[in-house]
Amino acid sequence: MCTVLTQLLLTALHRVPSDALWYWRIGMDYPIVAAYFLFSVFALGACLGSFLNVCIWRLPLGESVIDAPSHCTTCGYDIRWYDNLPIISYIVLRGRCRNCRTHYSCRYLVVEALTGMLFVAYYIKTGLMELPLAMTASGFVMILLAITTAWIDVKHRIIPDATTFPAMLLALIAAAAFPEVWGTSNHLLALGGCLISGVFWGVVLYLLAYLGRMIFRCDALGLGDVKFMIACAMLLGAPGAFFVLFSGSLLGTVFGIAAALIRRKPLKHTTIAFGPFLAAAAVVWLFAGEVLLQIYLSGKLAY
């Protein structure tokens, strides 16, 4: 039975949808065309990265990310549109408020540049691996969720529902609109696969969190982490969710042990933010998941 399942998975991996050659059909082998598309994707990522900065600052404070205009958190000065251009404005103003000259955190520049670069890298990856163009949609959502989760969880030790729930909704929309993301042409089948993947991992992880609380008398896995994993399962599929949970747990454990040794504190008294490790594992799977899965399944078939 296991051999049959692995054969089916390998077959699915090698199935190339009809639009998989889109990367070359749009002229990406011409330098000018490639530069135009790559710059456009980077600009899109940087603009969304600018919005992520708003989410990273406001969501933990319970503030709206839509109603209030961008403003300096020190003097309240409303930031003009020409001072709110991703990356460019930060460099021109040298990271300072035009009104009070207060220095802004370098996070603004880093998040915008990182989001843009990851968007470009994933765009290239989907093209060179001849994956469906629609996969860029779910991939971009995963990148946005990973960056926001990592930054907020490090500072505030929370993963807001306002980041995970929209990601789940966008995953459902992507599955319904672009079923090729789930390796099928049937819209209902893709939507069902997305839902089942999310529900399955939600139930499993909730039980793990409950058992961890019963055994260790503390939250071994927070509900924010559970919701993040559900979003990962809906965006990356069940194999991706398993990799994220296993790799994130391993990275978090190694980091926790190292932190306990450095601080000379008992391991049970050492707390760490789990979200950044899950987010890092999700990005790794996003860029190398197909290769990792093929290596694993090829090894299983060899036995």
Sequence and secondary structure as in RCSB ss.txt:
>XXXX:A:sequence
MCTVLTQLLLTALHRVPSDALWYWRIGMDYPIVAAYFLFSVFALGACLGSFLNVCIWRLPLGESVIDAPSHCTTC
GYDIRWYDNLPIISYIVLRGRCRNCRTHYSCRYLVVEALTGMLFVAYYIKTGLMELPLAMTASGFVMILLAITTA
WIDVKHRIIPDATTFPAMLLALIAAAAFPEVWGTSNHLLALGGCLISGVFWGVVLYLLAYLGRMIFRCDALGLGD
VKFMIACAMLLGAPGAFFVLFSGSLLGTVFGIAAALIRRKPLKHTTIAFGPFLAAAAVVWLFAGEVLLQIYLSGK
LAY
>XXXX:A:secstr
 HHHHHHHHHHHHH   TTTTHHHHTTTTSHHHHHHHHHHHHHHHHHHHHHHHHHHHHGGGT  SSSS  B TTT
  B  GGG  TTHHHHHTTTB TTT  B  THHHHHHHHHHHHHHHHHHHHHHTT  TTHHHHHHHHHHHHHHHH
HHHHHHS   HHHHHHHHHHHHHHHHH GGGGT S HHHHHHHHHHHHHHHHHHHHHHHHHHHHHHSS SS HHH
HHHHHHHHHHHHHHHHHHHHHHHHHHHHHHHHHHHHHHT  GGG    SHHHHHHHHHHHHHHHHHHHHHHHHHH
HH 
